[in-house]
Amino acid sequence: MSFEHASVTKGLMFGFALSSIAAGIFDLKHYLNLQLVPHISRHHQYWRLLVHCLACASSSDLLLTELLLYNVGIPIERAFGGVKYTSFFVISAVTTILASFLALLVAQITPVTRSLFNNIPSGPIAIMFAVVYQYMRLVPPAYHFRVFGIGMSDKIWAYAVALQLAVAQFPATLLPTAIGLLVGYLYRSDFLQLKSWRISPRVVRFAETWIAPLLGEAKPVRRTNRVLPEPRPLAGSRRQAANLNKDEVITTARSSQRRRSTAGRTAPPAASAPEANMEADDTHNHADGNGSGMVRQWMSELASGVRPIAPGGGTVRAPSESEIAVLTGMFPDIDREVVLGVLQRSPNIEAAAETLLTAHPTS
C-alpha cells in the first residue's frame, strides 16, 4: 500500500509524529492530559479540551496510532476523497471534544465511575475510532480464512491494532474508544446532518499551495504487466537480469521485422504424398474452424487421460473426414464403417491402407 490519493493521511501521520516527539523533547506531555478534577473544575483550564488530542501520551500509543492511520485511514480517504476526508476529520475532532467533556461530567454521578473515568489520556484515540467505524462499514474484506474453526477476514489485523490502542491505558482509554465509535456512528447515520459540511475552498487552496509541496509527491505504485513470472537468471548473466527487469511491450500490431523474418524463411523439405495430404487436411480443418477430428481426439484424451483401448488391445483414435474420404475413394467396395474401424485402430493412413490391401487383395 502506498500514499497514492492519500495525502491527507500522510500529513496527519507526519503531524502526530512531530507533535508527539516535540511534546516529549520539551517535556510538555503533562499539559496534554485531560482531567476533569482538578484541571477543569477547579483551575478552569478549558484549553486542555483543545490540545489533548494533538499528541500521543507515549511512544507505544504513537506507534499504534500511526499503524491505524496507515491501514485504516488510507482506504477511507480514497473512498471519501481528500476534501470530504478532511472535513470528516475536523467534524470528528470537534464532536469528540464536546462528547469527551460531557462524558466526564456524566461520569461524576457515581463514586465508581468518578474514580475510573476522571482522566482521558492525551492522543487522538477518539478520532481514530471514529475512522475505524467508517472502516468497519465501508471497506469490504479482501479474503476470508479460518483459525481453529473460527471464520476471520483480512480486516482482523486492523482490528487487532485498534484493540491494543483501546486497552493501552486500561480503563482510561475505554471512554475515548466508546466516544469515537459513537461519533463515527452519528456521522455515518447523518443524524446530526454533518455529512454535507465541507471545509472552505480557501483552506483547500492554501493546503494545496503550501502544505502539499512539503509532503512530497505521492507517486503511484509501479505495476508490471507481466502475467507469469520467468525463471531467475544465473549469477553471471547480467544481460538476462536486465531483460527480466524490463516490462514486456504488449501490442497487437504485427512488426515489420517479424514480417521480414517470416518472408525470409526457407521452405521446408517436401514430404511424402500421404504426409502432405494429411498436413494439408489438418491445415484446412484449422482454417475452416472445423477440426472435428482433432477436437474429438483431444476431448477423448482429456476425458480419460490416455487413448481408449480397443477390444483387440490397440489404441483407438479419431480419424479425420479427409482420411475417411481418401480410403473410401481407394476402396469403393468396402463399407464406410469398415474403413472407419480400420482407421481408428491404425496409427496413420498408410498403415490403414496396408491393412485394407492385405484383407481385400482383390479390391
DRENDO-1510 file (C-alpha; in Angstrom, 1 decimal, always signed):
<recs>
REC; n; res; u; v; w
REC; 1; MET; +0.0; +0.0; +0.0 .
REC; 2; SER; +1.2; +3.5; -0.9 .
REC; 3; PHE; +0.1; +7.0; -0.1 .
REC; 4; GLU; -1.3; +7.4; -3.6 .
REC; 5; HIS; -4.5; +9.5; -3.3 .
REC; 6; ALA; -4.0; +9.7; +0.5 .
REC; 7; SER; -2.0; +12.9; +1.0 .
REC; 8; VAL; -4.2; +14.0; +4.0 .
REC; 9; THR; -3.4; +10.8; +5.8 .
REC; 10; LYS; +0.2; +11.3; +5.1 .
REC; 11; GLY; +0.1; +14.8; +6.5 .
REC; 12; LEU; -1.8; +13.6; +9.6 .
REC; 13; MET; +0.8; +10.9; +10.2 .
REC; 14; PHE; +3.6; +13.5; +10.0 .
REC; 15; GLY; +1.7; +15.9; +12.2 .
REC; 16; PHE; +1.0; +13.4; +15.0 .
REC; 17; ALA; +4.6; +12.1; +15.0 .
REC; 18; LEU; +6.2; +15.6; +15.1 .
REC; 19; SER; +3.8; +16.9; +17.8 .
REC; 20; SER; +4.4; +13.8; +20.0 .
REC; 21; ILE; +8.1; +14.0; +19.6 .
REC; 22; ALA; +8.2; +17.7; +20.3 .
REC; 23; ALA; +6.0; +17.3; +23.4 .
REC; 24; GLY; +8.4; +14.6; +24.7 .
REC; 25; ILE; +11.5; +16.6; +23.9 .
REC; 26; PHE; +10.3; +19.9; +25.6 .
REC; 27; ASP; +8.6; +18.0; +28.5 .
REC; 28; LEU; +5.1; +19.2; +27.6 .
REC; 29; LYS; +3.1; +16.0; +27.9 .
REC; 30; HIS; +1.7; +16.8; +31.3 .
REC; 31; TYR; -0.1; +19.8; +29.7 .
REC; 32; LEU; -1.9; +17.5; +27.3 .
REC; 33; ASN; -3.6; +15.3; +29.8 .
REC; 34; LEU; -7.4; +15.9; +30.1 .
REC; 35; GLN; -8.6; +15.6; +33.7 .
REC; 36; LEU; -11.9; +17.0; +34.9 .
REC; 37; VAL; -10.9; +17.3; +38.6 .
REC; 38; PRO; -8.9; +19.5; +39.3 .
REC; 39; HIS; -7.8; +20.8; +35.8 .
REC; 40; ILE; -11.2; +21.9; +34.5 .
REC; 41; SER; -13.5; +22.0; +37.6 .
REC; 42; ARG; -11.0; +23.9; +39.9 .
REC; 43; HIS; -8.4; +25.6; +37.6 .
REC; 44; HIS; -10.7; +26.1; +34.7 .
REC; 45; GLN; -8.1; +25.0; +32.1 .
REC; 46; TYR; -10.6; +24.6; +29.3 .
REC; 47; TRP; -7.8; +24.8; +26.7 .
REC; 48; ARG; -6.9; +21.3; +27.6 .
REC; 49; LEU; -10.0; +20.2; +25.7 .
REC; 50; LEU; -8.5; +21.5; +22.5 .
REC; 51; VAL; -4.9; +20.3; +22.9 .
REC; 52; HIS; -5.3; +16.9; +24.5 .
REC; 53; CYS; -5.7; +15.2; +21.1 .
REC; 54; LEU; -2.7; +16.8; +19.4 .
REC; 55; ALA; +0.0; +14.4; +20.7 .
REC; 56; CYS; +0.1; +10.9; +21.9 .
REC; 57; ALA; +0.9; +10.1; +25.6 .
REC; 58; SER; +3.6; +7.5; +24.9 .
REC; 59; SER; +5.7; +6.1; +22.1 .
REC; 60; SER; +3.6; +2.9; +22.0 .
REC; 61; ASP; +0.4; +4.9; +21.6 .
REC; 62; LEU; +2.1; +6.8; +18.8 .
REC; 63; LEU; +3.1; +3.6; +17.0 .
REC; 64; LEU; -0.5; +2.2; +17.3 .
REC; 65; THR; -1.9; +5.5; +16.0 .
REC; 66; GLU; +0.4; +5.5; +13.0 .
REC; 67; LEU; -0.4; +1.9; +12.2 .
REC; 68; LEU; -4.1; +2.6; +12.3 .
REC; 69; LEU; -3.8; +5.7; +10.2 .
REC; 70; TYR; -1.8; +3.7; +7.6 .
REC; 71; ASN; -4.1; +0.7; +7.5 .
REC; 72; VAL; -7.4; +2.3; +8.1 .
REC; 73; GLY; -7.1; +6.0; +7.1 .
REC; 74; ILE; -5.8; +5.4; +3.6 .
REC; 75; PRO; -8.8; +3.3; +2.4 .
REC; 76; ILE; -11.2; +5.7; +4.0 .
REC; 77; GLU; -9.6; +8.7; +2.3 .
REC; 78; ARG; -9.6; +7.0; -1.0 .
REC; 79; ALA; -13.3; +6.2; -0.6 .
REC; 80; PHE; -14.2; +9.7; +0.6 .
REC; 81; GLY; -11.8; +11.9; -1.3 .
REC; 82; GLY; -9.4; +14.4; +0.2 .
REC; 83; VAL; -11.8; +17.2; +0.9 .
REC; 84; LYS; -14.5; +15.1; +2.4 .
REC; 85; TYR; -12.0; +13.1; +4.5 .
REC; 86; THR; -10.5; +16.3; +5.9 .
REC; 87; SER; -14.0; +17.6; +6.6 .
REC; 88; PHE; -14.8; +14.3; +8.4 .
REC; 89; PHE; -11.6; +14.5; +10.4 .
REC; 90; VAL; -12.4; +18.1; +11.5 .
REC; 91; ILE; -16.0; +17.2; +12.4 .
REC; 92; SER; -14.8; +14.1; +14.3 .
REC; 93; ALA; -12.3; +16.2; +16.3 .
REC; 94; VAL; -14.9; +18.8; +17.3 .
REC; 95; THR; -17.5; +16.3; +18.1 .
REC; 96; THR; -15.2; +14.1; +20.2 .
REC; 97; ILE; -14.0; +17.1; +22.2 .
REC; 98; LEU; -17.6; +18.0; +23.1 .
REC; 99; ALA; -18.6; +14.4; +23.8 .
REC; 100; SER; -15.5; +13.9; +26.0 .
REC; 101; PHE; -16.4; +16.8; +28.1 .
REC; 102; LEU; -20.0; +15.7; +28.5 .
REC; 103; ALA; -18.8; +12.1; +29.3 .
REC; 104; LEU; -16.5; +13.3; +32.0 .
REC; 105; LEU; -19.4; +15.3; +33.6 .
REC; 106; VAL; -21.7; +12.2; +33.4 .
REC; 107; ALA; -19.0; +10.0; +34.9 .
REC; 108; GLN; -19.1; +12.1; +38.1 .
REC; 109; ILE; -22.5; +10.8; +39.1 .
REC; 110; THR; -21.3; +7.7; +41.0 .
REC; 111; PRO; -18.2; +7.2; +43.0 .
REC; 112; VAL; -17.1; +4.2; +40.9 .
REC; 113; THR; -17.3; +5.9; +37.6 .
REC; 114; ARG; -15.7; +9.1; +39.1 .
REC; 115; SER; -12.6; +7.1; +40.1 .
REC; 116; LEU; -12.4; +5.2; +36.8 .
REC; 117; PHE; -13.2; +7.8; +34.2 .
REC; 118; ASN; -11.9; +11.1; +35.6 .
REC; 119; ASN; -9.0; +11.2; +33.2 .
REC; 120; ILE; -8.7; +10.9; +29.4 .
REC; 121; PRO; -5.1; +10.2; +28.2 .
REC; 122; SER; -3.7; +12.5; +25.5 .
REC; 123; GLY; -3.8; +11.5; +21.9 .
REC; 124; PRO; -6.3; +11.2; +19.0 .
REC; 125; ILE; -7.8; +8.0; +20.4 .
REC; 126; ALA; -11.5; +9.0; +20.0 .
REC; 127; ILE; -10.8; +10.4; +16.5 .
REC; 128; MET; -9.1; +7.2; +15.4 .
REC; 129; PHE; -12.0; +5.0; +16.5 .
REC; 130; ALA; -14.4; +7.3; +14.5 .
REC; 131; VAL; -12.2; +6.4; +11.5 .
REC; 132; VAL; -12.3; +2.7; +12.5 .
REC; 133; TYR; -16.1; +2.8; +12.5 .
REC; 134; GLN; -16.1; +4.1; +8.9 .
REC; 135; TYR; -13.6; +1.3; +8.0 .
REC; 136; MET; -15.9; -1.3; +9.5 .
REC; 137; ARG; -18.9; -0.1; +7.5 .
REC; 138; LEU; -17.3; +0.9; +4.1 .
REC; 139; VAL; -14.3; -1.3; +3.4 .
REC; 140; PRO; -15.1; -4.9; +2.3 .
REC; 141; PRO; -12.8; -7.8; +3.2 .
REC; 142; ALA; -10.4; -9.0; +0.6 .
REC; 143; TYR; -10.2; -12.6; +1.7 .
REC; 144; HIS; -11.5; -14.9; +4.5 .
REC; 145; PHE; -9.8; -17.7; +6.4 .
REC; 146; ARG; -10.4; -19.9; +9.5 .
REC; 147; VAL; -8.3; -20.3; +12.6 .
REC; 148; PHE; -9.4; -23.3; +14.8 .
REC; 149; GLY; -12.8; -23.2; +13.0 .
REC; 150; ILE; -13.4; -19.5; +13.6 .
REC; 151; GLY; -14.1; -17.5; +10.5 .
REC; 152; MET; -12.0; -14.4; +10.0 .
REC; 153; SER; -11.1; -11.9; +7.3 .
REC; 154; ASP; -8.0; -9.8; +6.4 .
REC; 155; LYS; -9.6; -6.9; +8.4 .
REC; 156; ILE; -8.8; -8.7; +11.7 .
REC; 157; TRP; -5.3; -7.3; +11.6 .
REC; 158; ALA; -6.5; -3.7; +11.7 .
REC; 159; TYR; -9.0; -4.6; +14.5 .
REC; 160; ALA; -6.2; -6.2; +16.5 .
REC; 161; VAL; -4.2; -2.9; +16.3 .
REC; 162; ALA; -7.3; -0.9; +17.3 .
REC; 163; LEU; -7.9; -3.3; +20.3 .
REC; 164; GLN; -4.4; -2.7; +21.5 .
REC; 165; LEU; -5.0; +1.0; +21.4 .
REC; 166; ALA; -8.3; +0.7; +23.2 .
REC; 167; VAL; -6.7; -1.2; +26.2 .
REC; 168; ALA; -3.3; +0.7; +26.1 .
REC; 169; GLN; -4.1; +2.6; +29.4 .
REC; 170; PHE; -7.0; +0.5; +30.7 .
REC; 171; PRO; -9.6; +1.6; +31.9 .
REC; 172; ALA; -9.0; +5.3; +31.0 .
REC; 173; THR; -8.8; +4.6; +27.2 .
REC; 174; LEU; -12.2; +2.8; +27.2 .
REC; 175; LEU; -14.1; +6.2; +27.4 .
REC; 176; PRO; -12.5; +7.8; +24.3 .
REC; 177; THR; -12.9; +4.4; +22.5 .
REC; 178; ALA; -16.7; +4.4; +23.1 .
REC; 179; ILE; -16.9; +8.1; +22.2 .
REC; 180; GLY; -15.1; +7.6; +18.9 .
REC; 181; LEU; -17.3; +4.7; +17.9 .
REC; 182; LEU; -20.4; +6.8; +18.8 .
REC; 183; VAL; -19.2; +9.8; +16.8 .
REC; 184; GLY; -18.5; +7.5; +13.8 .
REC; 185; TYR; -22.0; +6.1; +14.1 .
REC; 186; LEU; -23.5; +9.6; +14.3 .
REC; 187; TYR; -21.6; +10.7; +11.2 .
REC; 188; ARG; -22.5; +7.6; +9.2 .
REC; 189; SER; -26.2; +7.8; +10.1 .
REC; 190; ASP; -26.2; +11.5; +9.4 .
REC; 191; PHE; -28.3; +12.0; +12.5 .
REC; 192; LEU; -26.8; +15.5; +13.1 .
REC; 193; GLN; -26.8; +16.5; +9.4 .
REC; 194; LEU; -23.0; +16.8; +9.3 .
REC; 195; LYS; -22.1; +14.8; +6.2 .
REC; 196; SER; -22.8; +17.6; +3.8 .
REC; 197; TRP; -20.4; +20.1; +5.5 .
REC; 198; ARG; -17.1; +20.7; +3.7 .
REC; 199; ILE; -14.1; +22.9; +4.7 .
REC; 200; SER; -13.7; +26.2; +3.0 .
REC; 201; PRO; -12.2; +26.3; -0.6 .
REC; 202; ARG; -9.7; +28.8; +0.7 .
REC; 203; VAL; -8.3; +26.3; +3.1 .
REC; 204; VAL; -8.1; +23.7; +0.4 .
REC; 205; ARG; -6.2; +26.1; -1.9 .
REC; 206; PHE; -3.9; +27.0; +1.0 .
REC; 207; ALA; -3.2; +23.4; +1.8 .
REC; 208; GLU; -2.5; +22.6; -1.9 .
REC; 209; THR; -0.2; +25.6; -2.3 .
REC; 210; TRP; +1.8; +25.5; +0.9 .
REC; 211; ILE; +1.4; +22.1; +2.7 .
REC; 212; ALA; +1.2; +19.6; -0.2 .
REC; 213; PRO; +4.8; +20.5; -1.5 .
REC; 214; LEU; +6.2; +19.8; +2.0 .
REC; 215; LEU; +4.8; +16.3; +1.9 .
REC; 216; GLY; +6.2; +15.4; -1.4 .
REC; 217; GLU; +4.6; +13.8; -4.4 .
REC; 218; ALA; +2.7; +10.5; -3.8 .
REC; 219; LYS; +3.9; +8.5; -6.8 .
REC; 220; PRO; +1.7; +5.6; -7.8 .
REC; 221; VAL; +2.9; +2.0; -7.2 .
REC; 222; ARG; +4.9; +0.6; -10.2 .
REC; 223; ARG; +2.8; -2.2; -11.5 .
REC; 224; THR; +4.3; -4.6; -14.0 .
REC; 225; ASN; +2.4; -6.0; -17.0 .
REC; 226; ARG; +3.9; -9.5; -16.7 .
REC; 227; VAL; +1.4; -12.3; -16.4 .
REC; 228; LEU; +3.6; -15.2; -15.3 .
REC; 229; PRO; +7.0; -15.0; -13.6 .
REC; 230; GLU; +10.0; -16.0; -15.5 .
REC; 231; PRO; +12.9; -18.1; -14.1 .
REC; 232; ARG; +15.6; -16.2; -12.3 .
REC; 233; PRO; +18.8; -15.9; -14.3 .
REC; 234; LEU; +22.2; -17.3; -13.1 .
REC; 235; ALA; +24.5; -15.2; -11.1 .
REC; 236; GLY; +26.8; -14.3; -14.0 .
REC; 237; SER; +24.2; -13.5; -16.7 .
REC; 238; ARG; +23.8; -9.7; -16.2 .
REC; 239; ARG; +22.2; -9.3; -19.6 .
REC; 240; GLN; +19.4; -11.7; -18.8 .
REC; 241; ALA; +18.8; -9.9; -15.4 .
REC; 242; ALA; +18.5; -6.6; -17.2 .
REC; 243; ASN; +16.0; -8.1; -19.7 .
REC; 244; LEU; +13.9; -9.5; -16.8 .
REC; 245; ASN; +13.7; -6.1; -15.2 .
REC; 246; LYS; +12.2; -4.6; -18.4 .
REC; 247; ASP; +8.4; -4.8; -18.9 .
REC; 248; GLU; +7.2; -6.7; -22.0 .
REC; 249; VAL; +5.7; -4.4; -24.6 .
REC; 250; ILE; +2.1; -5.6; -25.3 .
REC; 251; THR; +0.9; -4.9; -28.8 .
REC; 252; THR; -1.4; -6.4; -31.3 .
REC; 253; ALA; +0.3; -4.9; -34.3 .
REC; 254; ARG; +2.5; -7.1; -36.5 .
REC; 255; SER; +6.0; -5.7; -36.6 .
REC; 256; SER; +7.8; -5.2; -39.8 .
REC; 257; GLN; +10.8; -7.2; -38.6 .
REC; 258; ARG; +8.7; -10.2; -37.9 .
REC; 259; ARG; +7.2; -10.0; -41.4 .
REC; 260; ARG; +10.6; -9.7; -43.0 .
REC; 261; SER; +11.9; -12.7; -41.0 .
REC; 262; THR; +8.8; -14.7; -42.0 .
REC; 263; ALA; +9.3; -13.9; -45.6 .
REC; 264; GLY; +13.0; -14.7; -45.5 .
REC; 265; ARG; +12.5; -18.2; -44.2 .
REC; 266; THR; +13.3; -21.1; -46.5 .
REC; 267; ALA; +10.6; -23.6; -47.4 .
REC; 268; PRO; +10.8; -26.9; -45.5 .
REC; 269; PRO; +11.7; -30.0; -47.5 .
REC; 270; ALA; +8.9; -31.7; -49.4 .
REC; 271; ALA; +7.2; -34.5; -47.5 .
REC; 272; SER; +5.8; -37.7; -48.9 .
REC; 273; ALA; +2.4; -37.6; -50.7 .
REC; 274; PRO; +0.3; -39.1; -47.8 .
REC; 275; GLU; +2.0; -36.9; -45.2 .
REC; 276; ALA; +1.5; -33.8; -47.4 .
REC; 277; ASN; -2.2; -34.7; -47.8 .
REC; 278; MET; -2.5; -35.1; -44.0 .
REC; 279; GLU; -0.8; -31.8; -43.3 .
REC; 280; ALA; -3.0; -30.1; -46.0 .
REC; 281; ASP; -6.1; -31.6; -44.5 .
REC; 282; ASP; -5.2; -30.5; -40.9 .
REC; 283; THR; -4.4; -27.0; -42.2 .
REC; 284; HIS; -7.7; -27.0; -44.0 .
REC; 285; ASN; -9.6; -28.1; -40.9 .
REC; 286; HIS; -7.9; -25.5; -38.7 .
REC; 287; ALA; -8.5; -22.7; -41.3 .
REC; 288; ASP; -12.2; -23.6; -41.6 .
REC; 289; GLY; -12.6; -23.7; -37.8 .
REC; 290; ASN; -13.9; -27.3; -38.1 .
REC; 291; GLY; -11.1; -29.5; -36.8 .
REC; 292; SER; -13.7; -32.0; -35.6 .
REC; 293; GLY; -11.3; -35.0; -35.7 .
REC; 294; MET; -8.6; -33.3; -33.6 .
REC; 295; VAL; -11.2; -31.9; -31.2 .
REC; 296; ARG; -12.7; -35.4; -30.7 .
REC; 297; GLN; -9.2; -36.8; -30.2 .
REC; 298; TRP; -8.3; -34.2; -27.7 .
REC; 299; MET; -11.6; -34.5; -25.8 .
REC; 300; SER; -11.2; -38.3; -25.5 .
REC; 301; GLU; -7.6; -37.9; -24.3 .
REC; 302; LEU; -8.6; -35.3; -21.8 .
REC; 303; ALA; -11.6; -37.3; -20.5 .
REC; 304; SER; -9.6; -40.5; -19.9 .
REC; 305; GLY; -6.0; -39.3; -19.7 .
REC; 306; VAL; -5.0; -41.9; -22.4 .
REC; 307; ARG; -6.5; -43.1; -25.7 .
REC; 308; PRO; -9.2; -45.7; -25.2 .
REC; 309; ILE; -8.2; -49.3; -25.6 .
REC; 310; ALA; -9.8; -51.4; -28.4 .
REC; 311; PRO; -11.0; -54.9; -27.7 .
REC; 312; GLY; -8.0; -56.3; -29.6 .
REC; 313; GLY; -5.5; -54.4; -27.4 .
REC; 314; GLY; -4.8; -51.5; -29.8 .
REC; 315; THR; -5.5; -47.8; -29.2 .
REC; 316; VAL; -8.5; -46.1; -30.8 .
REC; 317; ARG; -8.0; -42.7; -32.5 .
REC; 318; ALA; -10.5; -40.4; -34.1 .
REC; 319; PRO; -9.7; -40.2; -37.8 .
REC; 320; SER; -10.5; -37.0; -39.8 .
REC; 321; GLU; -13.1; -36.8; -42.5 .
REC; 322; SER; -10.4; -36.3; -45.1 .
REC; 323; GLU; -8.7; -39.7; -44.2 .
REC; 324; ILE; -12.0; -41.4; -44.4 .
REC; 325; ALA; -12.7; -39.8; -47.8 .
REC; 326; VAL; -9.3; -40.9; -49.2 .
REC; 327; LEU; -9.7; -44.5; -48.1 .
REC; 328; THR; -13.3; -44.7; -49.3 .
REC; 329; GLY; -12.2; -43.4; -52.7 .
REC; 330; MET; -9.4; -46.0; -52.8 .
REC; 331; PHE; -11.6; -48.9; -51.7 .
REC; 332; PRO; -15.2; -48.1; -53.0 .
REC; 333; ASP; -16.4; -51.7; -52.5 .
REC; 334; ILE; -15.7; -51.6; -48.7 .
REC; 335; ASP; -18.3; -50.2; -46.4 .
REC; 336; ARG; -17.7; -46.9; -44.6 .
REC; 337; GLU; -18.0; -48.5; -41.2 .
REC; 338; VAL; -15.2; -50.9; -42.0 .
REC; 339; VAL; -12.9; -48.1; -43.3 .
REC; 340; LEU; -13.7; -46.1; -40.1 .
REC; 341; GLY; -12.9; -49.1; -37.9 .
REC; 342; VAL; -9.5; -49.7; -39.6 .
REC; 343; LEU; -8.6; -46.0; -39.4 .
REC; 344; GLN; -9.4; -46.0; -35.7 .
REC; 345; ARG; -7.1; -48.9; -35.0 .
REC; 346; SER; -4.3; -47.7; -37.3 .
REC; 347; PRO; -1.6; -45.2; -36.2 .
REC; 348; ASN; -1.8; -43.4; -39.6 .
REC; 349; ILE; -3.5; -43.6; -43.0 .
REC; 350; GLU; -0.7; -45.6; -44.6 .
REC; 351; ALA; -1.0; -48.4; -42.1 .
REC; 352; ALA; -4.8; -48.4; -42.6 .
REC; 353; ALA; -4.3; -48.7; -46.4 .
REC; 354; GLU; -1.9; -51.6; -46.0 .
REC; 355; THR; -4.4; -53.4; -43.7 .
REC; 356; LEU; -7.2; -53.0; -46.2 .
REC; 357; LEU; -4.9; -54.2; -49.0 .
REC; 358; THR; -4.0; -57.3; -47.0 .
REC; 359; ALA; -7.5; -58.1; -46.0 .
REC; 360; HIS; -9.0; -57.4; -49.5 .
REC; 361; PRO; -6.4; -58.0; -52.1 .
REC; 362; THR; -8.9; -58.2; -55.0 .
REC; 363; SER; -10.3; -54.7; -54.3 .
</recs>
